Amino acid sequence: MPKKVAIIGAGPSGLVMAKTLLHHYPPGHFAPVIFESRQTVGGLWAVTGPNEKQTSFIDAEMRTNLSRFTVCFSDFSWELNVGGVGVDDTFPRAAQVNEYLDKYAARYIPGHVLRLGCRVLNTRRNSDGWIVKWENDKDVQKEEETFDYLVVASGYFSSPHIPSIRGLDSFSPERVIHSSSLASAKGRLFTELSNLPGKLLVVGGSMSGAEAASSLALASSSSSNNIQIHHLATRPFWAVPTYLPDASSGSFLPLDIVMYDLARRPHGDIQYSLNPTAPPERALLVNKYFSTILGSDQSDVARFSHDGAAAAADDLDQRPPWVAVTDHYAEFVRAGDITTSLGRVEAVNWPAGSDRGTVQVRESSSSSSTTTIKDVAGIVLATGFTPFNALAFLPDDVLAALEYAPDDPVFPLVLDEKATFHPAVPDLGFVGMYRGPYWGVMEMQARSLAQQWDRQDTNATALQMRNPRLSLSSSSSSASRRTQFPMGDYVGLMETFARELGIQRTSLLFGTETPPPPPGGKNERTGPAVPVRYSVQSTTNNKNNNAEIAATHSALSDLLRPAGERWPHRQHALSQAVFRALHGSWRVEQKLGEEEEEALLFSGSATFRPRAVSSLSLSSSSSSSSAGIEYLYHEEINKNSCDAVFSISENFIHINQPDTTLSRHIEFVAIHPDQDQDQDGEQYQYRHSARGIFSDNPSKKTCEYVFHIKGVQIVSWQETIISSPSEEKQIKTYTRFPSYK
């Protein structure tokens, strides 16, 4: 008899669980059924489904904060399945992720397995297994069925978290929104507040807080209004852009390809480590890494102390690092478009008859000192999500066995260290139910559960011995030592799961990675820990699977080609990184002529002001990548002004100067270690050379660029234009003002 498995949720975790049971075991061995309350698959990513009653928490135009090589499953390629995916879609839009999951379900999940529009009301566990009771939204008919196993794949981010804040209900309801509703509400907010001086206060740090503040700053920069953006975070964080420098080559790659490089791990088996808290020495190492790769300690951005000033280095660097993936937040802060402060909201007040309110902030949990933010016209709660609704269908006795804590959104349940099961309830599994789930880890969790149930390995004592329970919810460490993502050791999870499941990682050359050991006996590991490198054979159609795997491997190999090769992926990544780093104000020196003593020298300033491109509305623009953003460039030199528009296409930065013959695009041609770098030879300092190609008579003009980049920041850059062989060179050198760090 087939082993019946009820899977709650048709998001990525539910789909990969069903696919694993159906296609990696003999036909008829497992009989999965997916229950999904919505009328479409995709879970959080279901942004384009027909006639949905629910509104998605994310905007269809929002891009992922990890590349498509991480946001995928091992044997289903973006390249072969999602139309139009190219270099410009290294970070896919939510609508494309939705399409990917639709195609994945169509390929692997038969229609009879999917029960869409079926909301699970409750479950009961008895000696026969699990009784699942659900309601069909078409006829509101209640039904129930018995299963051998139950998988919770209903999503960690199940509902927006609205904190309990004294006086919040005094604010006008239309002036308080959760960040998950920002895409749809942003245009309305700006329309209502366009003639009202005041502040939009973003409450909450980390991912959603930084992105909400950036998105509002972009909308403000794109329009004329008096709105100020104020961002209140509870702790310092690193603002990390989507493209980071590669230490060895100086070129730029997606942040996950850089950060999850196996070569960064020490020699020996890579072992997963659960980290609810981080000791000071570990925090120090990771903070040093971010400071180096970003080229700045970001003390002028979001690395602040409780009094708003730069924190003492020793204190700040020993705190567990928190991260926000955001391309433009740092430069919006440096430009003064976002004001930042540290603290926690204690109370809000909206006086009767007033059009603005006040917010009282406690500066730290250990301090009684408070400050007041005045003239608040609206509040955006970037306070995250809770998983509690996703667990509501579990029976009370099971929740008790799992030590359910309804007041702990980080560890609502006590599970094994990989958040997959609990030995006291061996016929219950969890996939993707942890803070910050990765698709590759979901796939590994699904494989682990399937293997365990295939072997009928349900002896609680044996499981207890192999997977010691960790009482995660009762840490005695200070709250300041708690990490942002307790299961954030993604590389460790992938490698440990692979070793336990007998999966051999493949090389980037599409073969088993068994390189000969170099002198000293160390077996070098290279490249990122992405899902395609941990694929397994199917029991249904290996020919198709191999084609999918080969397509992803080929695209990944193109991405990782040597920096010396002028390859579209390298051109795209470097253009994105440079374009992002132009944001803000620059000091400009202009000279005419080649010889220093003969040159005429002028000085002035230039500003790159971002705006949403005219083809996009304010509600759909996002600052999570440079797509959909252009700069209004304004220059003042020697009482002369100059204006231009800088934009970016798939591979190039474009400069449009109306009414001139100087419109051009920038093509990068070479990378060299920067000879002007500090004497201590810091990493990530390179000189990037480029040429400008004019749209009008390109053969009669020449243009050269040199960008000096440290980490992700442009330290200085130079533009040289020769309009004709008989004319003198026009050389402009751009440097940041002293206040820029």
C-alpha positions, 0 to 999 in steps of 0.5 A: 500500500502506498504511504499517504502523505498530507502536505500543507501548503503549495509554496516552494517547500510543499511542491519540492516535498511532493516532487521528491516523494513522487519522482525519487522513489518507485511509482506508488511508493508514496501518495502525497496530497498537497492542501493549499487554501489559495487557488494557485500554487506558489505560496508567498510568490503567488503574485499573478494568480487568477481571481485570488481573494487574498492579496500577496505580501510582495509586489510582482515587480520586486526582485529576489535578494539572492540570485536565480542560482540559489533561488531554484531547485537542483534539477529544474533550470530557469533557462529552459523553463521561464521565458525571456530569462537572461543576463538582466534576470540574475535576480528574478522578479517575483512574477518570474518566480511565480512562473518558475513554480507554476512550471515546476508544478506542471512538470512534476505534480499531477493534478490529482495531487493538488487540492487547491482552494482547500483550507485545512481546518485542523488535524488529529493524530491517532494510532492510524496516522493523521486525520486531516479536516479541510474546507473547500472554498467552492462549496464550503464543504467540510471533508476529512481523510486519514494519512500516514504522514503529515508535512507542515510546509505552510510557510514561516512568513504566514502573516504580518506582525503588528506589534502592540504599541501604546497609542497606535490606534490613535493614529489615523488608520490610513496613515499606518500600514505594514511594509507588506502592503507598501507596494499598493499603498505607497502611491496613495500615501504620497498623494495624501501627503504631497502637500503636507510637511512631515515625516514618514516613519519606518519602524523596524530594521533589517531586510524589510525596514531598509527596503521600505525606507529605500523604496519610500526615498526613491518615490520621494526622490522621483516626485516633488514633495516635502516628505522626510523619510525617517528610519528607526531600527532596533539595532545596527546592521550592514547594508549589503548590495546585490553585487559584491567584489570577488577577492581574487579577480576584482570583478563583481558577482551576485552576493550569494555567489561570493558569500557562499563560496566553498573556498571560504570555509576552512579545510576538512568536512564542512559541518553545519552549526546552529547559531542562536547566538554568536560569541564575540570572537565569531561576530568580530570575524564576520563583521571584519569580513563585511567591513572589508568586502564593502570597503567601509565600516558604514558608521555613517549609514546604519552602524550606529550606537544607542546615542545615534553616534558611531559606536565604539569599534570594539563594542560594535564589532563584537555584536552579531552582525545583522544584514539588509540586502539593499542596493540604494539604502546606504547612499540614500542615507549618505545623501540625507534622503533617509534619516536614521536612528536607533531605538524601539517605539514605546508609544505614539500619539495623534492629537485630536484634530491634528494632521501629524503625530509624535512617536516616543522612542526608548533608546535601548532596552537597558536605558530609561532614556527616551526621545521624541520624533515629531511631525510624523505624518505616517508610519510604515511597520517593517516589523516582519512576519510571524509563523503562528497562523501556519501552525494553527491546524496542529492539535494541542497535544502535538504542539505541547510535545513540540514545546510550542511558544506562541510568543517566540516568532524566532523559535515557535517550536523546538525541532531538531537542529535542521528544523525538519522533525521532532523525535517525539512525533516521527510521522510529522515533518517540517519543510521550509519552516524556519527563519530565512529558508533557502530553496536548496535547504528545502529540497534537502529537508524534503529528501531527508524526510522522504528517506527517513519515512522510506526506511520507516525509521520512526523509532524515537530513541534512535532518532533522538541519538542521531539528532540531539534536541536543542532547547533553542527557546531557552537560551540564557545569553543576552538578547544582544548576542542573538543572531539574525538567522539562527539557521543562517549557516546555509553552506553548512546545511547544504554540505552536512545534509549532502554528506548524511544523504550520500549526495556527492557535490558536482564540480563546476565542470559538470562532474564529480568534484574530486580534484587532486590534492595540492601540495600539503594534502588539502583538497581544495573546494571552489565555487558556490554551494548552489542547489544544482551541485547537489542534484540526485537521479530521478526514478522517472525521467533522468534524460530530462533531468540531466538536460535541466542540470546541464542548462543550469551548470552552463549558465553558472559557468558563464557567470563564473568565467575568468574576469579577463574575458569580456563576457556579458555576465561580467559586463552586466555585474560591473555595470550594475555595481558601478551604476549603484555606486554613482548615487549621491554627490561628488566633487569635480575637477576639470582640466583641459590639456594633457600637460599638468603645467599647461592645463586649465583647472576648474572645480565644482560639484556633481549630483546623481539623483535617483528616480524611478524610470518614467515607464514605472509607477511609484507603486511598482518601483523598487530600490532592491536593484538598479532595474527601474532606476535612472539618475538625473545628473546635474553638474556645476563647474565654473558657473556653467551647468550641465545636465544628463540622464544616466540609465542602465540596460542589460549590460551597459550604463547609458549617458544621455545628454540632450541637445548635444553629440555626447550621448554614449554608453560605457563598456568596461574593458579591463580590471587591474589591482589598484596601484594607489591602494593603501600601503597595507595592501587591503583586499578588494581595491581595483582599477576598472577601465572602460570606454565610452562609445558615442551614439553620434559619429563614434569614430570621431570622438574618444572617451575613456573612464577609470573607476577606482573601487574599494569594496563596493564603493567608488573612491574616485573616477575619471572621464576623459573626452577628446572630441577630435584629434585637433582638440585638447583633452577634457578630463574630469576627476570625481572624488567624494566629499570629506563627509563621505565614509 
